[in-house]
Amino acid sequence: MSAVDDALAVAQMRGDVLSGRARAIRERGHLTQAEVGRAVRATQSAVAQWEAGRRLPRGRLAVRYAAFLWELDQATREVP
């Protein structure tokens, strides 16, 4: 990914977090906050804070979380 791609992915992720969509994507994938945390190298409590909108991931962690959400969303999306 380029820096521009990273920035766009992070912007999308922030919108997903603030709208509650990030949690919905995680739940649709039947994953716990701890499992997501392990996948992106964060703690369960960090994922809980992100989903509650109290904090947002930053830097490379934000890029990893954005990529993780995108991939999970694509993998669990219902096909019409």
TIRO-2110 file (N, C-alpha, C; in Angstrom, 1 decimal):
// TIRO-2110
0.8, -1.2, 0.0, N, 1, A
0.0, 0.0, 0.0, CA, 1, A
0.9, 1.2, 0.0, C, 1, A
0.4, 2.3, -0.7, N, 2, A
1.1, 3.5, -0.7, CA, 2, A
0.7, 4.4, 0.5, C, 2, A
1.3, 5.5, 0.7, N, 3, A
1.0, 6.4, 1.8, CA, 3, A
-0.5, 6.9, 1.6, C, 3, A
-0.8, 7.2, 0.4, N, 4, A
-2.2, 7.7, 0.1, CA, 4, A
-3.2, 6.6, 0.4, C, 4, A
-2.9, 5.4, -0.1, N, 5, A
-3.8, 4.3, 0.2, CA, 5, A
-4.0, 4.1, 1.7, C, 5, A
-2.9, 4.1, 2.5, N, 6, A
-2.9, 4.0, 3.9, CA, 6, A
-3.8, 5.1, 4.5, C, 6, A
-3.6, 6.3, 4.1, N, 7, A
-4.4, 7.4, 4.6, CA, 7, A
-5.9, 7.2, 4.3, C, 7, A
-6.2, 6.8, 3.1, N, 8, A
-7.6, 6.6, 2.8, CA, 8, A
-8.2, 5.4, 3.6, C, 8, A
-7.5, 4.4, 3.8, N, 9, A
-7.9, 3.2, 4.6, CA, 9, A
-8.2, 3.6, 6.0, C, 9, A
-7.3, 4.5, 6.6, N, 10, A
-7.4, 4.9, 8.0, CA, 10, A
-8.6, 5.8, 8.1, C, 10, A
-8.8, 6.7, 7.1, N, 11, A
-10.0, 7.6, 7.2, CA, 11, A
-11.3, 6.7, 7.2, C, 11, A
-11.3, 5.7, 6.3, N, 12, A
-12.5, 4.8, 6.3, CA, 12, A
-12.7, 4.1, 7.6, C, 12, A
-11.6, 3.6, 8.2, N, 13, A
-11.7, 2.9, 9.4, CA, 13, A
-12.2, 3.8, 10.5, C, 13, A
-11.7, 5.1, 10.6, N, 14, A
-12.2, 6.0, 11.6, CA, 14, A
-13.7, 6.2, 11.5, C, 14, A
-14.2, 6.3, 10.3, N, 15, A
-15.7, 6.4, 10.0, CA, 15, A
-16.4, 5.2, 10.5, C, 15, A
-15.8, 4.0, 10.2, N, 16, A
-16.4, 2.7, 10.7, CA, 16, A
-16.4, 2.6, 12.2, C, 16, A
-15.4, 3.1, 12.8, N, 17, A
-15.3, 3.0, 14.3, CA, 17, A
-16.4, 4.0, 14.9, C, 17, A
-16.4, 5.2, 14.4, N, 18, A
-17.3, 6.2, 15.0, CA, 18, A
-18.8, 5.9, 14.7, C, 18, A
-19.1, 5.2, 13.6, N, 19, A
-20.4, 4.8, 13.3, CA, 19, A
-20.9, 3.5, 14.0, C, 19, A
-20.0, 2.8, 14.6, N, 20, A
-20.3, 1.5, 15.1, CA, 20, A
-20.2, 0.3, 14.1, C, 20, A
-19.8, 0.7, 12.9, N, 21, A
-19.7, -0.4, 11.9, CA, 21, A
-18.5, -1.3, 12.2, C, 21, A
-17.4, -0.8, 12.8, N, 22, A
-16.3, -1.7, 13.1, CA, 22, A
-16.7, -2.8, 14.0, C, 22, A
-17.5, -2.5, 15.0, N, 23, A
-18.0, -3.6, 15.9, CA, 23, A
-18.9, -4.5, 15.2, C, 23, A
-19.7, -4.0, 14.3, N, 24, A
-20.6, -4.9, 13.5, CA, 24, A
-19.8, -5.8, 12.6, C, 24, A
-18.8, -5.3, 12.0, N, 25, A
-17.9, -6.2, 11.2, CA, 25, A
-17.3, -7.2, 12.0, C, 25, A
-16.8, -6.9, 13.2, N, 26, A
-16.1, -7.9, 14.0, CA, 26, A
-17.1, -8.9, 14.4, C, 26, A
-18.3, -8.5, 14.9, N, 27, A
-19.3, -9.5, 15.3, CA, 27, A
-19.8, -10.4, 14.2, C, 27, A
-19.9, -9.8, 13.0, N, 28, A
-20.3, -10.6, 11.8, CA, 28, A
-19.3, -11.7, 11.5, C, 28, A
-18.0, -11.4, 11.8, N, 29, A
-17.0, -12.4, 11.7, CA, 29, A
-16.8, -13.3, 12.8, C, 29, A
-17.7, -13.2, 13.8, N, 30, A
-17.7, -14.1, 15.0, CA, 30, A
-16.4, -14.0, 15.7, C, 30, A
-15.8, -12.8, 15.9, N, 31, A
-14.5, -12.7, 16.5, CA, 31, A
-14.7, -11.9, 17.8, C, 31, A
-13.9, -12.2, 18.8, N, 32, A
-13.9, -11.4, 20.1, CA, 32, A
-12.9, -10.2, 19.9, C, 32, A
-13.1, -9.3, 20.8, N, 33, A
-12.2, -8.1, 20.8, CA, 33, A
-10.7, -8.6, 21.0, C, 33, A
-10.5, -9.6, 21.8, N, 34, A
-9.2, -10.2, 22.1, CA, 34, A
-8.6, -10.8, 20.8, C, 34, A
-9.4, -11.4, 20.0, N, 35, A
-8.9, -12.0, 18.8, CA, 35, A
-8.5, -10.9, 17.8, C, 35, A
-9.3, -9.9, 17.7, N, 36, A
-9.0, -8.8, 16.8, CA, 36, A
-7.7, -8.1, 17.3, C, 36, A
-7.6, -7.9, 18.6, N, 37, A
-6.4, -7.4, 19.2, CA, 37, A
-5.1, -8.2, 18.8, C, 37, A
-5.2, -9.5, 19.0, N, 38, A
-4.1, -10.3, 18.6, CA, 38, A
-3.7, -10.2, 17.1, C, 38, A
-4.7, -10.1, 16.3, N, 39, A
-4.5, -10.0, 14.9, CA, 39, A
-3.8, -8.7, 14.4, C, 39, A
-4.1, -7.7, 15.2, N, 40, A
-3.5, -6.4, 14.8, CA, 40, A
-2.4, -5.9, 15.8, C, 40, A
-2.1, -6.8, 16.7, N, 41, A
-1.0, -6.5, 17.7, CA, 41, A
-1.4, -5.4, 18.7, C, 41, A
-2.6, -5.5, 19.2, N, 42, A
-3.1, -4.6, 20.2, CA, 42, A
-3.7, -5.4, 21.3, C, 42, A
-4.1, -4.7, 22.4, N, 43, A
-4.8, -5.4, 23.5, CA, 43, A
-6.3, -5.4, 23.3, C, 43, A
-6.9, -6.3, 24.0, N, 44, A
-8.4, -6.4, 24.0, CA, 44, A
-9.0, -5.1, 24.5, C, 44, A
-8.4, -4.5, 25.5, N, 45, A
-8.9, -3.2, 26.0, CA, 45, A
-8.8, -2.1, 25.0, C, 45, A
-7.7, -2.1, 24.2, N, 46, A
-7.6, -1.1, 23.2, CA, 46, A
-8.7, -1.2, 22.1, C, 46, A
-9.0, -2.4, 21.7, N, 47, A
-10.1, -2.7, 20.7, CA, 47, A
-11.4, -2.2, 21.3, C, 47, A
-11.6, -2.5, 22.6, N, 48, A
-12.9, -2.1, 23.3, CA, 48, A
-13.0, -0.5, 23.3, C, 48, A
-11.9, 0.1, 23.6, N, 49, A
-11.9, 1.6, 23.6, CA, 49, A
-12.1, 2.2, 22.2, C, 49, A
-11.6, 1.5, 21.1, N, 50, A
-11.8, 2.0, 19.8, CA, 50, A
-13.3, 1.8, 19.4, C, 50, A
-13.8, 0.6, 19.7, N, 51, A
-15.2, 0.4, 19.4, CA, 51, A
-16.2, 1.3, 20.1, C, 51, A
-15.8, 1.7, 21.3, N, 52, A
-16.7, 2.6, 22.1, CA, 52, A
-16.5, 4.1, 21.7, C, 52, A
-15.5, 4.3, 20.8, N, 53, A
-15.3, 5.7, 20.3, CA, 53, A
-14.5, 6.5, 21.3, C, 53, A
-13.9, 5.9, 22.4, N, 54, A
-13.1, 6.7, 23.4, CA, 54, A
-11.7, 7.0, 22.9, C, 54, A
-11.2, 6.1, 22.0, N, 55, A
-9.9, 6.3, 21.4, CA, 55, A
-9.9, 5.8, 20.0, C, 55, A
-8.9, 6.2, 19.2, N, 56, A
-8.8, 5.7, 17.9, CA, 56, A
-7.3, 5.2, 17.7, C, 56, A
-7.1, 4.1, 17.0, N, 57, A
-5.7, 3.7, 16.8, CA, 57, A
-5.0, 4.8, 16.0, C, 57, A
-3.6, 4.8, 16.1, N, 58, A
-2.8, 5.8, 15.4, CA, 58, A
-1.6, 5.1, 14.8, C, 58, A
-1.1, 5.8, 13.8, N, 59, A
0.2, 5.3, 13.2, CA, 59, A
0.0, 4.0, 12.4, C, 59, A
1.0, 3.2, 12.5, N, 60, A
1.0, 1.9, 11.8, CA, 60, A
-0.1, 1.0, 12.4, C, 60, A
-0.4, 1.1, 13.7, N, 61, A
-1.5, 0.3, 14.2, CA, 61, A
-2.8, 0.7, 13.6, C, 61, A
-3.0, 1.9, 13.3, N, 62, A
-4.3, 2.3, 12.6, CA, 62, A
-4.3, 1.7, 11.2, C, 62, A
-3.2, 1.6, 10.5, N, 63, A
-3.1, 1.0, 9.2, CA, 63, A
-3.4, -0.5, 9.3, C, 63, A
-2.8, -1.1, 10.3, N, 64, A
-3.1, -2.6, 10.4, CA, 64, A
-4.6, -2.8, 10.7, C, 64, A
-5.2, -2.0, 11.6, N, 65, A
-6.6, -2.2, 12.0, CA, 65, A
-7.5, -1.9, 10.8, C, 65, A
-7.2, -0.9, 10.0, N, 66, A
-8.0, -0.6, 8.9, CA, 66, A
-7.9, -1.7, 7.8, C, 66, A
-6.7, -2.3, 7.6, N, 67, A
-6.6, -3.4, 6.7, CA, 67, A
-7.3, -4.6, 7.2, C, 67, A
-7.2, -4.9, 8.5, N, 68, A
-7.9, -6.0, 9.1, CA, 68, A
-9.4, -5.9, 8.9, C, 68, A
-10.0, -4.7, 9.2, N, 69, A
-11.4, -4.5, 9.1, CA, 69, A
-11.9, -4.7, 7.6, C, 69, A
-11.1, -4.1, 6.7, N, 70, A
-11.5, -4.2, 5.3, CA, 70, A
-11.5, -5.7, 4.9, C, 70, A
-10.5, -6.4, 5.2, N, 71, A
-10.4, -7.8, 4.8, CA, 71, A
-11.5, -8.6, 5.5, C, 71, A
-11.8, -8.4, 6.8, N, 72, A
-12.9, -9.1, 7.4, CA, 72, A
-14.2, -8.7, 6.8, C, 72, A
-14.4, -7.5, 6.5, N, 73, A
-15.7, -7.0, 5.9, CA, 73, A
-15.9, -7.7, 4.6, C, 73, A
-14.8, -7.8, 3.8, N, 74, A
-14.9, -8.5, 2.5, CA, 74, A
-15.2, -10.0, 2.6, C, 74, A
-14.6, -10.6, 3.6, N, 75, A
-14.7, -12.0, 3.8, CA, 75, A
-16.1, -12.4, 4.3, C, 75, A
-16.8, -11.5, 5.1, N, 76, A
-18.0, -11.9, 5.7, CA, 76, A
-19.2, -11.2, 5.1, C, 76, A
-19.0, -10.4, 4.0, N, 77, A
-20.1, -9.7, 3.4, CA, 77, A
-21.0, -10.7, 2.7, C, 77, A
-22.3, -10.5, 2.8, N, 78, A
-23.3, -11.4, 2.1, CA, 78, A
-23.3, -11.1, 0.7, C, 78, A
-23.3, -12.1, -0.1, N, 79, A
-23.4, -11.9, -1.6, CA, 79, A
-24.9, -12.0, -2.0, C, 79, A
-25.4, -11.0, -2.7, N, 80, A
-26.8, -11.0, -3.1, CA, 80, A
-27.1, -12.2, -4.1, C, 80, A
END
